[in-house]
Amino acid sequence: MAFVDPGQIRDADAGQKGDVLLRVEDVSLSFGGVKAITAISFDIKQGEIRAIIGPNGAGKTSMLNVINGFYHPQEGEIWFRGKKRKALKPHQIANEGIARTFQNIALFKGMSTLDNIMTGRLTKMKKNMFWQAIWRGPAEREEIEHREVVERIIDFLEIQHIRKTSVGRLPYGLQKRVELGRALAAEPALLLLDEPMAGMNVEEKEDMSRFIIDVNQQFGTTIALIEHDMGVVMDLSDRVVVLDYGKKIGDGPPDEVRRNQDVIDAYLGVAHD
């Protein structure tokens, strides 16, 4: 994706639509004697919306934490853009092109909407601390360029009216939209969304669904999302991987997954026609 010049600039390393962007191979993660993830494998293809679903405690957020470097698995491999990934820290993985939102909103509540989204540009800022301290010349020009990108994101998310508002004063649904904006500001090749619609009302879910589709279709951003609303998952997703007790029990297109008996027994409860 590229808010610098929407629809024209593309990440040269991202590959073509349908190529495997990220691959998880036999990943296992334990905390003491508790296994959070057991030998899970799946891939995420360039340009798709890939859902990760399962009951509470299934290992979904742990998997996202492995993908973006918060956790390092004891076993298995992560491949990104055709290369086996080292044990990188989250900020290094952000530099590689992976951004995320969180299940619990992680914004700077005393800062404005604009300033919160600006923090998503930090990995793009190249000028050293000297230039930033005096805010002259190159540093000033760089900040103006990044601010222009942020203003385009604000327009895209239709939050112009709260651009200067402290996010701590915003209703929950708008805070979730600001957090999405901060992740988009990093211009990721892969965007991880951890329950982006949790706690939202119907109207807010419809708005967020529209933005997710637009980010995917207009900017070509690959998206992996965790979401409990099965209506949303089935409507948005190209493919769904299902976890239960840290193991993979289903993987495929939405229609195939919701007819999988293991998935029905563990999670859905009934087949959806």
Protein Blocks (a to p, Z undefined) as FASTA:
>chain_A
ZZklghkaccfknopehiafbdcehiacdehjacfbghiacdddehiacddeddehilmm
mmmmmmnopaccfbdcddeehiacddddfklmmmnopacddfbacbdfkbcfklmmmmmm
mmmpmbdfklmmnopajlmmmmmmmmmmmmmmmmmnopmmmmmgcfklpcfklmmmmmmm
mmmmnopabdcdehklgoiafklmmmmmmmmmmmmmmnopacddddfblklmmmmpmbdc
ddeehiafbdcdfklmmmpmklmmmmnopacZZ
